[in-house]
């Protein structure tokens, strides 16, 4: 599926992969986020942090009537306040989708898949 935006010059289609990449980039910029997690760890057999090029594997985008709903699967750093980090992810993802792509995010759900202890 793709989000279609009609303009006076024609139609713009933004695919879910583009939306997922923008969401993953926004999420990993937040302090306290170590990386993205696989949305289905049992199926993918991945317990490791996904690298930067795999942003879209930790993001699920669903089309809704007036925008999109986004699920973000993250791994947070030990010692950070998870509720605060998750709220920051929600705000930044919503802001980036609206400013960069012109897409309205109806909901941004953050799922913390793990906590990583980082070396000093």
Buried (B, 14 or more C-beta within 10 A) or exposed (E): EEBEEEEEEEEEEBEBEBBBBBBBBBBBEBEBBBBBBBBEBEEEEBEEBBEEEBBBBBBBBEEEEEBBBBBBBBBBBEEBEBEEBBBBBBEBBBEBBEEBBEBEBEEBEBEBBBEBEEEE
